[in-house]
Protein backbone atom coordinates (compact mmCIF):
# COMPACT_ATOMS: atom_id res chain seq x y z
CA UNK A 1 0.00 0.00 0.00
CA UNK A 2 1.16 3.53 -0.70
CA UNK A 3 1.88 5.96 2.13
CA UNK A 4 -1.40 7.82 1.57
CA UNK A 5 -2.48 9.92 4.55
CA UNK A 6 -6.04 10.98 5.18
CA UNK A 7 -6.66 14.72 5.24
CA UNK A 8 -7.07 16.18 8.68
CA UNK A 9 -10.71 17.06 9.48
CA UNK A 10 -9.45 20.26 11.11
CA UNK A 11 -7.40 22.69 9.07
CA UNK A 12 -4.38 23.81 11.08
CA UNK A 13 -3.98 27.46 11.99
CA UNK A 14 -1.37 29.47 10.11
CA UNK A 15 1.74 29.51 12.36
CA UNK A 16 1.73 33.30 12.66
CA UNK A 17 -1.82 33.20 14.07
CA UNK A 18 -0.76 30.61 16.63
CA UNK A 19 2.18 32.77 17.70
CA UNK A 20 0.00 35.86 18.09
CA UNK A 21 -2.54 33.84 20.06
CA UNK A 22 0.14 32.56 22.43
CA UNK A 23 1.45 36.11 22.87
CA UNK A 24 -2.05 37.15 24.02
CA UNK A 25 -2.70 34.05 26.12
CA UNK A 26 0.64 33.90 27.95
CA UNK A 27 0.18 37.16 29.94
CA UNK A 28 -3.33 36.08 30.93
CA UNK A 29 -2.01 32.77 32.27
CA UNK A 30 0.65 34.62 34.27
CA UNK A 31 -1.84 37.20 35.58
CA UNK A 32 -4.29 34.45 36.50
CA UNK A 33 -1.72 32.37 38.38
CA UNK A 34 -0.47 35.47 40.14
CA UNK A 35 -3.96 36.54 41.18
CA UNK A 36 -4.53 33.08 42.65
CA UNK A 37 -1.33 33.37 44.65
CA UNK A 38 0.25 30.41 42.86
CA UNK A 39 3.28 32.38 41.64
CA UNK A 40 4.98 35.65 42.45
CA UNK A 41 3.86 36.16 46.02
CA UNK A 42 1.61 39.02 47.24
CA UNK A 43 2.91 41.52 44.70
CA UNK A 44 1.65 39.31 41.85
CA UNK A 45 -1.85 40.66 42.41
CA UNK A 46 -0.73 43.94 40.86
CA UNK A 47 1.00 42.45 37.83
CA UNK A 48 -1.84 43.29 35.44
CA UNK A 49 -1.95 46.93 36.49
CA UNK A 50 1.83 47.16 36.29
CA UNK A 51 1.79 45.68 32.79
CA UNK A 52 -0.86 48.16 31.67
CA UNK A 53 1.21 51.06 32.97
CA UNK A 54 4.34 49.74 31.25
CA UNK A 55 2.97 48.59 27.91
CA UNK A 56 -0.42 50.24 27.17
CA UNK A 57 -0.75 53.21 24.81
CA UNK A 58 -1.17 56.59 26.48
CA UNK A 59 -2.52 59.55 24.54
CA UNK A 60 -0.99 61.89 27.11
CA UNK A 61 2.47 60.40 26.61
CA UNK A 62 2.00 60.57 22.85
CA UNK A 63 0.96 64.24 23.08
CA UNK A 64 4.03 64.95 25.21
CA UNK A 65 6.31 63.37 22.60
CA UNK A 66 4.66 65.36 19.80
CA UNK A 67 4.86 68.65 21.73
CA UNK A 68 8.49 68.17 22.73
CA UNK A 69 9.67 66.44 19.59
CA UNK A 70 11.17 63.63 21.66
CA UNK A 71 10.37 60.15 20.37
CA UNK A 72 11.45 57.89 23.19
CA UNK A 73 11.83 54.23 22.12
CA UNK A 74 10.25 52.85 25.29
CA UNK A 75 7.07 54.83 24.57
CA UNK A 76 7.07 54.23 20.80
CA UNK A 77 7.19 50.53 21.63
CA UNK A 78 3.75 50.91 23.23
CA UNK A 79 2.25 51.05 19.71
CA UNK A 80 3.28 47.39 19.36
CA UNK A 81 2.87 46.09 22.91
CA UNK A 82 -0.56 47.35 23.94
CA UNK A 83 -2.49 44.69 21.92
CA UNK A 84 -1.01 41.97 24.15
CA UNK A 85 -2.02 43.44 27.51
CA UNK A 86 -5.71 43.45 28.50
CA UNK A 87 -7.60 44.94 31.40
CA UNK A 88 -9.51 41.69 32.01
CA UNK A 89 -9.55 38.04 31.06
CA UNK A 90 -12.91 38.51 29.29
CA UNK A 91 -11.46 41.19 27.03
CA UNK A 92 -8.50 38.98 26.15
CA UNK A 93 -10.86 36.07 25.44
CA UNK A 94 -12.90 38.07 22.91
CA UNK A 95 -9.74 39.30 21.19
CA UNK A 96 -8.37 35.75 21.04
CA UNK A 97 -11.58 34.43 19.47
CA UNK A 98 -11.55 37.11 16.78
CA UNK A 99 -7.85 36.52 16.15
CA UNK A 100 -8.26 32.77 15.70
CA UNK A 101 -11.28 33.05 13.40
CA UNK A 102 -10.29 36.02 11.27
CA UNK A 103 -6.55 35.36 11.38
CA UNK A 104 -7.15 31.89 9.97
CA UNK A 105 -9.29 33.26 7.14
CA UNK A 106 -6.92 36.10 6.29
CA UNK A 107 -3.88 33.85 6.57
CA UNK A 108 -5.32 31.22 4.23
CA UNK A 109 -6.63 33.80 1.76
CA UNK A 110 -3.96 36.50 1.76
CA UNK A 111 -0.95 34.88 3.41
CA UNK A 112 0.78 35.06 6.76
CA UNK A 113 2.59 38.32 6.03
CA UNK A 114 -0.81 39.93 5.50
CA UNK A 115 -1.90 38.77 8.97
CA UNK A 116 1.06 40.55 10.54
CA UNK A 117 0.56 43.69 8.45
CA UNK A 118 -3.15 43.95 9.27
CA UNK A 119 -2.75 43.06 12.97
CA UNK A 120 0.12 45.40 13.80
CA UNK A 121 -0.91 48.00 11.22
CA UNK A 122 -4.40 48.14 12.72
CA UNK A 123 -2.90 48.51 16.20
CA UNK A 124 -0.47 51.26 15.19
CA UNK A 125 -2.92 53.22 13.03
CA UNK A 126 -5.70 52.86 15.60
CA UNK A 127 -3.53 54.25 18.40
CA UNK A 128 -2.15 56.99 16.14
CA UNK A 129 -5.60 58.26 15.16
CA UNK A 130 -6.76 58.01 18.78
CA UNK A 131 -3.78 60.07 19.92
CA UNK A 132 -4.05 62.67 17.15
CA UNK A 133 -7.81 63.26 17.18
CA UNK A 134 -8.62 63.00 20.85
CA UNK A 135 -7.37 64.57 24.04
CA UNK A 136 -8.40 61.59 26.13
CA UNK A 137 -6.31 60.55 29.15
CA UNK A 138 -7.76 57.02 29.03
CA UNK A 139 -5.13 54.54 27.95
CA UNK A 140 -5.71 52.11 25.08
CA UNK A 141 -5.24 48.57 26.26
CA UNK A 142 -6.01 45.31 24.52
CA UNK A 143 -6.00 43.94 21.00
CA UNK A 144 -9.30 45.19 19.62
CA UNK A 145 -7.81 47.78 17.20
CA UNK A 146 -5.46 45.04 15.97
CA UNK A 147 -8.19 42.47 15.35
CA UNK A 148 -10.34 45.18 13.79
CA UNK A 149 -7.52 45.44 11.27
CA UNK A 150 -8.14 41.76 10.52
CA UNK A 151 -11.87 42.47 10.29
CA UNK A 152 -11.00 45.09 7.67
CA UNK A 153 -9.07 42.45 5.76
CA UNK A 154 -11.94 39.98 6.04
CA UNK A 155 -14.38 42.63 4.84
CA UNK A 156 -12.21 43.40 1.82
CA UNK A 157 -12.01 39.72 0.87
CA UNK A 158 -15.79 39.48 1.17
CA UNK A 159 -16.25 42.71 -0.79
CA UNK A 160 -14.16 41.37 -3.67
CA UNK A 161 -15.85 37.96 -3.55
CA UNK A 162 -19.37 39.42 -3.58
CA UNK A 163 -18.47 41.74 -6.44
CA UNK A 164 -17.11 38.84 -8.48
CA UNK A 165 -20.40 37.00 -8.02
CA UNK A 166 -22.44 40.08 -8.90
CA UNK A 167 -23.98 40.27 -5.42
CA UNK A 168 -24.52 43.30 -3.21
CA UNK A 169 -21.08 44.27 -1.90
CA UNK A 170 -22.56 46.18 1.02
CA UNK A 171 -23.02 42.80 2.71
CA UNK A 172 -19.24 42.72 3.19
CA UNK A 173 -19.64 45.30 5.95
CA UNK A 174 -22.21 43.32 7.94
CA UNK A 175 -19.71 42.22 10.59
CA UNK A 176 -18.32 45.69 11.31
CA UNK A 177 -21.86 47.11 11.32
CA UNK A 178 -22.98 44.51 13.88
CA UNK A 179 -19.97 45.12 16.12
CA UNK A 180 -20.35 48.91 16.03
CA UNK A 181 -24.08 48.50 16.68
CA UNK A 182 -23.32 46.39 19.75
CA UNK A 183 -20.90 49.04 20.99
CA UNK A 184 -23.53 51.73 20.44
CA UNK A 185 -26.17 49.85 22.40
CA UNK A 186 -23.67 48.98 25.13
CA UNK A 187 -22.69 52.64 25.33
CA UNK A 188 -26.27 53.60 26.15
CA UNK A 189 -26.05 51.73 29.44
CA UNK A 190 -22.35 51.90 30.24
CA UNK A 191 -19.52 54.36 29.70
CA UNK A 192 -17.41 52.58 27.09
CA UNK A 193 -15.14 55.54 26.42
CA UNK A 194 -13.59 56.51 23.11
CA UNK A 195 -11.80 53.26 22.34
CA UNK A 196 -14.16 52.75 19.39
CA UNK A 197 -12.21 55.49 17.57
CA UNK A 198 -9.09 53.31 17.60
CA UNK A 199 -11.17 50.25 16.65
CA UNK A 200 -12.73 51.98 13.64
CA UNK A 201 -9.35 53.36 12.56
CA UNK A 202 -7.92 49.84 12.78
CA UNK A 203 -10.74 48.56 10.57
CA UNK A 204 -10.18 51.34 8.01
CA UNK A 205 -6.49 50.53 7.87
CA UNK A 206 -7.21 46.84 7.40
CA UNK A 207 -9.64 47.41 4.56
CA UNK A 208 -7.45 49.86 2.63
CA UNK A 209 -4.21 47.96 3.28
CA UNK A 210 -5.83 44.79 1.95
CA UNK A 211 -6.29 46.53 -1.39
CA UNK A 212 -2.49 46.67 -1.58
CA UNK A 213 -1.96 43.14 -0.32
CA UNK A 214 -4.41 41.43 -2.69
CA UNK A 215 -3.30 41.34 -6.35
CA UNK A 216 -5.51 43.73 -8.30
CA UNK A 217 -7.21 44.88 -5.11
CA UNK A 218 -6.33 48.56 -5.48
CA UNK A 219 -7.65 48.63 -9.05
CA UNK A 220 -10.97 47.20 -7.86
CA UNK A 221 -11.16 49.72 -5.01
CA UNK A 222 -10.41 52.69 -7.29
CA UNK A 223 -12.94 51.48 -9.85
CA UNK A 224 -15.59 51.24 -7.14
CA UNK A 225 -14.80 54.76 -5.94
CA UNK A 226 -15.07 56.12 -9.47
CA UNK A 227 -18.49 54.48 -9.90
CA UNK A 228 -19.66 56.15 -6.67
HELIX and SHEET records of a PDB file:
HELIX    1   1 UNK A   15  UNK A   35  1                                  21    
HELIX    2   2 UNK A   42  UNK A   46  5                                   5    
HELIX    3   3 UNK A   47  UNK A   55  1                                   9    
HELIX    4   4 UNK A   59  UNK A   68  1                                  10    
HELIX    5   5 UNK A   73  UNK A   76  1                                   4    
HELIX    6   6 UNK A   78  UNK A   81  1                                   4    
HELIX    7   7 UNK A   82  UNK A   84  5                                   3    
HELIX    8   8 UNK A   89  UNK A  110  1                                  22    
HELIX    9   9 UNK A  112  UNK A  133  1                                  22    
HELIX   10  10 UNK A  144  UNK A  164  1                                  21    
HELIX   11  11 UNK A  169  UNK A  173  5                                   5    
HELIX   12  12 UNK A  174  UNK A  189  1                                  16    
HELIX   13  13 UNK A  195  UNK A  213  1                                  19    
HELIX   14  14 UNK A  217  UNK A  227  1                                  11    
END                                                                             
